[in-house]
Structures are given as structure tokens and as C-alpha cells.
Amino acid sequence: MSNKKNSLSADQKEALLDVLRVRFEKNMNRHKGLEWNKIQEKLEASPEKLYSLDEMERTEGEPDVVGYDAKTNEFIFFDCSPESPKGRRSICYDHEALEKRKENKPKDSAINFASEMGIAILNEEQYRELQKLGEFDTKTSSWIATPPAIRKLGGAIFADFRYKTIFIYHNGADSYYAARGFRGSLRV
């Protein structure tokens, strides 16, 4: 993902870093003990990761740092928008599901969209970790990575937060709704 199409201009890079820094400083509860200057150093050394974060921002995911993996020396970003990112809704789960639809096909699938952005879709464990940082998806829902055994049977899982509780539920992988998108993660 290092071609010119997937890179940012100097002005775009500066604007994105400023947005990320401001969000980082406003939400210190999400990343206690982490310092922005170390994160920025890693970001500046990874143009392809900056592109992915810009895509997360462009599609209204509001990416923010939610952790640090000391084993791999990577900072972890999740989409932290209050609701499922607006620019990634009305999509089915994966390409296979998209191809199965004969009528009223959605524009894309969550798995394909995430891959094109250079991010991974949140899994159930990550979704539960996100909910410890606030209340997300109180009016929407988000596709999450589906175990192969469920997907093999034609299903896919999604999550939301209602009644102060995280709900993990299922749908046909080819279904899509205006209030369901997906949340992504990125390691830098």
C-alpha cells in the first residue's frame, strides 16, 4: 500500500496529525500513560498507516489511540465515533455475501471496505474493550469479525450497546441496514 494513490500530501498529513493530536488530548481516558510525541514519531515514519488513519477519519470513524502493545511496540487505534461510522454504513458483511445478493445489492462489504482502507474490522474482544472506554453504538450497530463456523453457515455477527449492555447478535451475512456499518482497528 505504498503507491502514490495511497499517500497523503504534506498539507493533508499535517492536518490529519493535528486532528489526531487534538482528539488524543481531549480523550486521555482512552490512553492513560501514553505520550502523543511518541505516537506522532511512529506515524510520521509510516505513511501507509497515516493513509489508513486518514481513511478512517474521512469515513467519520474518529480514530483514536486505545492502547499500546509492548511486545510489538505498536500503538493501537480504534474507530471511536459515538455511532457506527457514517461513511461505512449500508454494507453487507463480506464479498461472498455481496455476490450472493441478486437484487438491491449494497455498494460494498465491510470486509472488503476495511481491506481497501488498510485496517482490520474489530473482533468481539476488541469491541468489548472499546465499550470500556465509553458508550458506543447506542443507536446504531457494527459488524464485527465473524468466526468461520458461523460464516460457513451463512451468518455474520454484529454488536451494539443498549440498556447499558453489549449485545452480540447475528444476521445473514448478505443483510445490510442504514444504521449498521463497521468499526476498524489499526496498529502503528
HURABEL-V129269 format. One record per pair of residues at least 6 apart in sequence whose ideal C-beta (glycine too) atoms are under 8 Angstrom apart, sorted by the first residue. I is the first residue (numbers start at 0). J is the second residue. Records with the same first field share a line. If there is no record, write none. Layout:
I=J ; J
This chain:
0=47 ; 50 ; 51 ; 117
1=46 ; 47
5=47 ; 50 ; 117
6=46 ; 47 ; 50
7=15 ; 46 ; 49 ; 50 ; 53
11=53
12=43 ; 46 ; 49
15=49 ; 52 ; 53 ; 56
16=39 ; 42 ; 43 ; 49
18=56
19=42 ; 52 ; 56 ; 62 ; 63
20=35 ; 39
22=61 ; 62 ; 63 ; 79
23=30 ; 35 ; 38 ; 63 ; 64
24=35
26=63 ; 79
28=132
29=63 ; 64 ; 65 ; 79 ; 132
30=63 ; 64 ; 65 ; 66 ; 67
33=64 ; 67 ; 74
37=74
38=64 ; 74 ; 187
41=48 ; 74 ; 187
42=48 ; 49 ; 52 ; 187
43=49
45=187
47=117
48=117 ; 185 ; 187
50=117
51=116 ; 117 ; 118 ; 185
52=62 ; 76 ; 185 ; 187
54=116 ; 117 ; 118
55=61 ; 62 ; 76 ; 78 ; 84 ; 116 ; 118 ; 183 ; 185
56=62
57=86
58=84 ; 85 ; 86 ; 87 ; 116
59=80 ; 84 ; 85 ; 86 ; 87
60=78 ; 79 ; 80 ; 84 ; 86 ; 87 ; 182 ; 183
61=78 ; 79 ; 80 ; 84
62=76 ; 77 ; 78 ; 79 ; 183 ; 185
63=76 ; 77 ; 79
64=74 ; 75 ; 76
65=75 ; 76 ; 77 ; 79 ; 128 ; 129 ; 132
66=74 ; 75 ; 128
67=73 ; 74 ; 75
68=74 ; 75 ; 186
71=186
73=186 ; 187
74=186 ; 187
75=184 ; 185 ; 186
76=184 ; 185 ; 186 ; 187
77=121 ; 125 ; 128 ; 129 ; 182 ; 183 ; 184
78=84 ; 121 ; 182 ; 183 ; 184
79=129 ; 132 ; 133 ; 135
80=135
81=133 ; 134 ; 135 ; 137
82=135 ; 136 ; 137 ; 138 ; 139
83=136 ; 139 ; 140 ; 141 ; 178 ; 179 ; 180 ; 181 ; 182
84=180 ; 181 ; 182
85=180
86=180
87=109 ; 112 ; 180 ; 181
88=139 ; 176 ; 177 ; 178 ; 179 ; 180
89=105 ; 106 ; 175 ; 176 ; 177 ; 179 ; 180
90=105 ; 106 ; 107 ; 108 ; 109 ; 112 ; 142 ; 175 ; 179 ; 180 ; 181
91=97 ; 100 ; 105 ; 108 ; 109 ; 172 ; 173 ; 174 ; 175
92=108 ; 109 ; 110 ; 142 ; 145 ; 150 ; 155 ; 172 ; 173
93=108 ; 109 ; 110 ; 111 ; 150 ; 155 ; 172
94=108 ; 110 ; 111
95=172
96=108 ; 155 ; 171 ; 172 ; 173
97=104 ; 105 ; 107 ; 108 ; 111 ; 173
99=173
100=173
105=175
109=120 ; 142 ; 180 ; 181
110=120
112=181
113=119 ; 120 ; 181 ; 183
116=183
117=185
118=183 ; 184 ; 185
119=144 ; 183 ; 184 ; 185
120=142 ; 143 ; 144 ; 181 ; 182 ; 183 ; 184
121=129 ; 141 ; 143 ; 144 ; 181 ; 182 ; 183 ; 184
122=143 ; 144
123=143 ; 144 ; 156 ; 158 ; 167
125=143 ; 184
126=141 ; 143 ; 158 ; 165 ; 167 ; 182
127=165
129=135 ; 182
130=160 ; 165
134=160
135=160 ; 182
136=158 ; 159 ; 160
137=159 ; 160 ; 161
138=178
139=159 ; 178 ; 179 ; 180
140=157 ; 158 ; 159 ; 176 ; 178 ; 179
141=157 ; 158 ; 159 ; 179 ; 180 ; 181 ; 182
142=155 ; 156 ; 157 ; 179 ; 180 ; 181
143=156 ; 157 ; 158 ; 167 ; 181 ; 182
145=154 ; 155 ; 156 ; 172
146=156
149=155 ; 156 ; 169
150=172
153=171 ; 172 ; 173
154=169 ; 170 ; 171 ; 172
155=169 ; 170 ; 171 ; 172
156=167 ; 168 ; 169 ; 170
157=167 ; 168 ; 169 ; 170 ; 179
158=165 ; 166 ; 167 ; 168
159=165 ; 166 ; 168
160=166
